[in-house]
Structures are given as structure tokens and as C-alpha cells.
């Protein structure tokens, strides 16, 4: 019995020590999980309550990308309505309530947002704007919720750039609902933005937070690419310049100033362009969308992941091996036809240098000793936009005499004669007959 008492006496302090150690371990585990934020001010989040940016991945789906973008446009439209009618107090209360129904509940709680201070926690927009998405990355929060970190910009209806926009969009894929968390005054690249761990198991449905998945047909994807790139090139040509395929960018423009000149020369055409024909191909793990607009201008999108792409703006600057093989297998008549199309496309692009360098050397020296004189000739003898209607070629020795009909956007027609001589490989030279 005495021996048992000694064991009990010894065991009690050991048990107490073990209990203390376990309590300390649990305390620190809970502290780490909570981010140590017992006394943090509203809206401030400790880094341990966030996912590492390494967990983010590029959006792989066309559907995801534009469904997220549509949600942001809906949010911006609501803000515009709020600021347009802010003198009507009754309407302002309604629209504030509507906006709060699509804001992230954690964002609302942390910043203690209500109808009186909501203007401090949303974008300041006083006109109708167009949202242009550039990058979107996503992370799975739980079985229901996916969070998307987004970067884009807004422009007005005249395609004037206003400002960059960073937003986190949360999708409940079960309830098809969403919530918005604005990242106001963000200075970080999208890759460096941390995403909070949500406290929600779902995003409850209300009248204003329901999303509809975007259509994903190839035709719709092509239209979206054209439409988005048009907005980028008109409002932020510096961003468009960086989206150009590197080899093409060096060969066609060489520097940003030349690209900016291209944009200015073609602004009216870019504004009205739309995809009329398209071809979708796979090559080296990429998807290539070749689009031809109503003016027979080319837009080629080389896609790795959706909206992670490079652009080529014509069909004549670069030639790949496949193009060369196809050209070499053609009849001379078909080669002439292809070369005429290249010349007309270059004239439409105001790429006078390309056409000037294709002139027969003797003809060029006698007729156009400098590029400026050649520009004036083209402007006098061709339309601003030339749509190739018909062509007929006769052969005189090794020179093909091509009589072509071109029309402008008003369907006025004129005839032009171009002399074409095939050279080695895919090269050729031209001259114009008066």
C-alpha cells in the first residue's frame, strides 16, 4: 500500500507537467491558426491566415475566365449606377444594399462596411466603363468555393484608359453564386497578391450574386479574343505591344514608337473590326487561332493557357517551315495570288515599308527614290481599306501581269495593275503599271 502511495505521489506531478506541455502546444497551434489576430484592427489580416501565392494557378478554362470577368463588369456597373444617382437617397439605399449583397462577407465584417461608409471600400467610378481582363489566377478554398485573383483595367466608352483594377472574385460552384473583394490601391503584381482563407463554407444565394457560365464555342472564343485585344490596343497600346510574339515584334515594329504609329494609323479600322473567318489549329502544345476580319486583315493568337497568349497582326511578316512547304508546293498562279494578297494586306496595314522593299529595284529608283514619295503614290491610287474582289493574271516572260479589282468600305470599285515576278524561295518583287 505504501508503495502504491509513492507511485501516485510521483505520478501526479509528472501528469501535471505533461498537461502543461500539451496546453502550451495547443495554445501555439491555435495561435498560429488564428494568425495571432486577437487585437488586430478591422480589415488587417495576418499572413498566416492567407494562402501562399505559390498555390495560385493560371485559369485553364475559357468559361472560367470570362465568367469571372462578367462578374467584375456587373460589380462596376452597379458602382456606376450608385454614383450616377447618388443624389436620390432612396435609390442610393437600394443600390448600396445591392452592392453589399455581392461584396465578400469577410471583407464587409473586417471593414465594418455599412450603407453610410460603403463608398470608402469600393471603386470610385463616375461614368459607364468597360472592364478589360488581363490576368486571372485561381485557388480552391474548399469543395464549394474557388477564389480568383484578377488584374485588368477599365476604359470609358471612347476607349480611353482610366485605371488598373485588382479584384478577388469568389465563386461558389455549387450554388453558382459569387462575391467580390476589391483590392483598392493595390501596388503588387498579381503574382504577389496573397489570398485570404475564407471563413465561409458557401456563398448564400440572393437576387444579385448569381453568375451564369460563359459560352465556350470556338466561334465565341475567337470573338472574345478579337474584342478583348481591340480594347487593349486602343486603350493601352503598351500592354498590347508586350502581347506581340517576340520574333514578330522585332521583325515588324522593332520599337514601341513604330507600333504606336501603327495603332494611330489603323485606329478607325481596329474599332470596327470583327472576325468573319477563323481557323483553329494545334501546334507545339499551343492552340493557334487565325482570324480574318471583314477587311481581310489577319489576327493570329498563339495560346498557351487561355489569355496567356501572343499575337501576330498580319500574314506576311513571318514565314514558318509549314508555310514555306505549302508555298513551294503551289502552282505559280497560286503563288502570285498569295503574293498579291500580302501586298494588299500590307497596304491596308499602312505597312508601306514592306511594300516599298518588294518593289523592283530599277522601278523603285526611277519612280520612288524615297519612301515618302511612295506613300503618297499609294494614298493616291488605293483606298484607305482595300478589299480584294477579283484578280486575273497574264504571263509575259517571267513577269505576271495582274489586273485586280479592289473595293472600299462603301463598295466603290477600282482596277489596279500589279506586275509580279517570282524570285528564289518565297521571295518576289512587284511594280505598278500606270
PyMOL commands that set and color helices and strands:
alter all, ss='L'
color gray80, all
select helices_A, chain A and resi 2-34+47-49+53-55+62-84+89-102+105-111+118-120+190-192+218-235+237-242+246-252+256-265+267-272+321-328+332-348+352-357+361-367+371-381
alter helices_A, ss='H'
color red, helices_A
select strands_A, chain A and resi 50-51+57-58+129-140+145-156+161-172+177-182+195-196+275-283+286-293+298-305+308-312+387-396+399-407+413-422+428-433
alter strands_A, ss='S'
color yellow, strands_A
deselect
rebuild
show_as cartoon
